[in-house]
Amino acid sequence: MAMAVRFGTDGIRGKAYETITVDLAYRLGRAVGTVFDAPVFVGYDTRESSPVLTAAVLAGVASVGGQATNLGVFTTPGVAVIAQRRRGVGIVVSASHNPYYDNGLKVLGLGGTKLDFVTEAAVTDALNAAPSPVSTDFPVVAIDAQAQHDYAAHLRTIVPSDLSALTIVLDCANGASSSVAHELFEATGARVFTLHDQPTGHNINEACGSTHPDDLMAAVVEYGADLGLAFDGDADRLIAVDATGTLRDGDDLMVLFALDSDAVRASGVVVTSMSNLGLRRAMHQHGIELVETDVGDRHVLIALEERDWSFGGEQSGHLIFRDLSPTGDGLLTGLRLAELVARRGPLADLADEAWHRVPQALINVPHENYDDEVVRHLFAALQRQHNLSDEDVRLLIRPSGTEPVVRIMVEASNGAFVDDFVIALGRHFSM
């Protein structure tokens, strides 16, 4: 009997062939084919394990009589768009920003939406009840090559702007956007340079992409570009770089998009607990209502749906334009940001005028080393030492839903406090 499986923050994720096994992928395919009476669209990223696991997923769907389509290498939001346009559900084989040796399985509900908790529970139960494959000699399923063109055309329909005045550098993280990003942005008329778009199966997210943007920051300055755009492995998030080589994260972009939209000004923005205090102050200053959720783009999407709002996101670069896409889409966000820069001017000027970031740091401590009492004691002691009120500092502690670490976020109006806290944590946990 296989060990019972539970979905995490963003599906199931772990070491390929150890946690994310061929058996698990097959049983997930069976579960989705059992729970949903709809066509299933399966896409995957560029890890060496992804095609093997995808073959198992497709076979699992077919084993219960489901109609499964192989989309090939595809971004997570691209799978969502195809599921929406073709009235089906999606499965993505990807570990997003994790290293190549990990992989993951993500299920998108009818129309490409995030699973609600009830449906997720039904899929989980069906997965845990599903039998293992009799054979792992799965049939080859031809890739639907038209789907990639349909997805790119869909994005250009949403953002048809002429961006010929811009020079843009793209960092594809050697991931799923590698096969579509350059052509997509070049079609806008922009002058485009592309980094890290040669996946080998082993180099996804390796010193590149949204979690490692140093190469992009240098390239933007070297090429004299107007804008740099960094995607993660499955391209559902975006981090930007302005013309000065300065990194601009999801908080920067959320402030700019919110202030640029009359509809968002009239309703509000959904953010997570990770968003900077400076963003909160900027929204308050402009009279824009703000709602905070737990970390995870699904929580953001649920809050948007509850309020019938159109926009929200995460500091990590997951931005959701709910009226345009069923999920966060790094390519869509990049196109919209480029259009904003072409229309209103340099990103650096726009961001610096719009808001002021409070000093903030994020520290990851391995689960096995973490001691909650120590962390809170260090925080309280430094707060007293710096004579800061509770309104001046914030500590957020949460276990990661995708990696075996505890994430510690600290921010304060006094940057010296943040620096001292990071140093104290590093000394205690030997980081």
Secondary structure, 3 states (H helix, E strand, C coil): CCCCCCCECCEEEEEECCCECHHHHHHHHHHHHHHCCCCEEEEECCCCCHHHHHHHHHHHHHHCCCCEEEEEECCHHHHHHHHHHCCCEEEEECCCCCCCCEEEEEEECHHHCECCHHHHHHHHHHHHHCCCCCCCCCCCCCECCHHHHHHHHHHHHHCCCCCCCCEEEEECCCCHHHHCHHHHHHCCCCEEEEECCCCCCCCCCCCCCCCCCHHHHHHHHHHCCCEEEEECCCCCCEEEEECCCCEECHHHHHHHHHHHCHHHHHCEEEEECCCCHHHHHHHHHCCCEEEEECCCHHHHHHHHHHHCCCEEECCCCCEEECCCCCCCCHHHHHHHHHHHHHHHCCHHHHHHHHCCCCCEEEEEEEHHHCCHHHHHHHHHHHHHHHCCCHHHEEEEEEECCCCCEEEEEEEECCHHHHHHHHHHHHHHHCC
